């Protein structure tokens, strides 16, 4: 019997919303349609202000949450307008929400989405707030995708790791359908994007063209790799602000290097922090890459050069586009929630748990 679920993800890169429609059968869980809705520059600026706490009043937060939710609604409507499936056939929408603060050490995480509004306006049951239940159960609240990595990619390989390079990067190690570990490794695109927006007035380093013009400053790279996050043992998860203290101009002026070299060094920071973790995984011959970072040629080339003897593939080759892995994962997690089933993610939580809050339409 076919079941349909929608997954929505807007990540820490603040680029926009990926929405996917998935079909679940006894043997498969697959994408049948997708849409992408970019954030406007003004909304992106407002979200950044919330993250930086420069105007994070309760009213501003709720007003921006409603603006984001309007885009989630618009995205769902756009998605369904292009398919023959009626919204009454959709069992639920799984919406991750827009993260503005993640602080498991203090037992909280905050993702913006008005679940009641989303369910009411789409006329589809909605699941949100995936992370807080995991934190309440002693976990980090992130990453929550290893369970899906195990479910989906174990049909292709026995021993493998999945590297997701979003705003924050995470890695999952799986052997013989068992999750060995899964955790955030450090910055993904967040520092790179911020530098591009600040110094080059570009949203991101398209195809790695800007970073390819610079040279890695290894003294600066060593300093950046001294960030205390890299010394923590998993399970661990990160917030963008864990690394933004290193982006102050005064910090880089000490090294007297130009903007292209700083960018190249930030790209290598992401690459090296990932390579360090992959090196800890012996006998893993398959590496699956996903997330927006796979479009940065400079970044991917650095990883491939280090592990040239391994089979490295982009998730596209295995049926899920690089930018759709997380929304598909949250559609799948939503299926588990609606079916009242628990999942296991190696976040440090006590055993398996149910997650998410359900909003009726």
Secondary structure, 3 states (H helix, E strand, C coil): CCEEEEEEEECCCCCEEEEEEEEECCCCEEEEEEEEEECCHHHHHHHHHHHCCCCCCHHHHHHHHHHHHHHHHHHHHHHHHCCCCCHHHEEEEEEEEEEEEEEHHHCEEEEECCHHHHHHHHCCCEEECCHHHHHHCCCCCCCCCHHHHHHHHCCCCCEEEEEEECCEEEEEEEECCEEEEEEEEEECCHHHHHHHHHHCCCCCCHHHCCHHHCCCCHHHHHHHCCCHHHHCCCCCCCCCHHHHHHHCHHHHHCCCCCHHHHHHHHHHHHHHHHHHHHHCCCCCCEEEEECHHHHCHHHHHHHHHHCCCCEEEEHHHHCCCCCCHHHHHHHHHHHHHHCCCCECCCCCCCCCECCCEEECC
